[in-house]
């Protein structure tokens, strides 16, 4: 009993890490069009109008123990960096976001500047180029290949196994030009499919 209490005490004293990152394909809804970067708070409206009903106002401390759950698509508390999925855009800087990933509930927020909403292309060009890409854990193995061109029937340059680094050069539609280092440390360059035509995402920026 004493040993059990000691283990429980050690567990409770451990730091809380509530960072969030998508690792499986079904965690990103297919109809998302990009990311909304959160600030210190977010006010959610029922319509893309300032005089519409306020659904809720949420403040963010970026302290793991007090942060709300099921809101963030990406969250790094140490960097005070958070993103919510965007599913639609309105006029004058309004975007629709998913504020409850479990229920799929959505609301409208007003962006403060042009960089707060990043369409997927911009998000990948910014964070994918900075941190590289990684495949989702359940991405089909037959898609983990490099092609000579950004076409399904193009010649296969290399199959990807035991990836150590995947550097992004550019995004071209649903394809990404990358340079990959494998176990043999030999760089291999080619096109990989980061997203399907139905919106399913196979590879995501390796933000850290």
RAWORA-V637909 format. One record per run of one state. SS is the DSSP state (hx for helix, st for strand, lp for the rest). FROM is the first residue (numbers start at 1). LEN is the number of residues. Records with the same first field share a line. If there is no record, write none. Layout:
SS: FROM-LEN + FROM-LEN
//
This chain:
lp: 1-1 + 14-6 + 21-4 + 28-6 + 38-3 + 46-8 + 60-4 + 67-7 + 80-1 + 90-4 + 101-4 + 111-6 + 132-1 + 136-5 + 144-1 + 148-8 + 160-5 + 173-2 + 182-6 + 194-1 + 196-5 + 202-1 + 206-3
hx: 2-12 + 25-3 + 64-3 + 77-3 + 120-12 + 141-3
st: 20-1 + 34-4 + 41-5 + 54-6 + 74-3 + 81-9 + 94-7 + 105-6 + 117-3 + 133-3 + 145-3 + 156-4 + 165-8 + 175-7 + 188-6 + 195-1 + 201-1 + 203-3
//
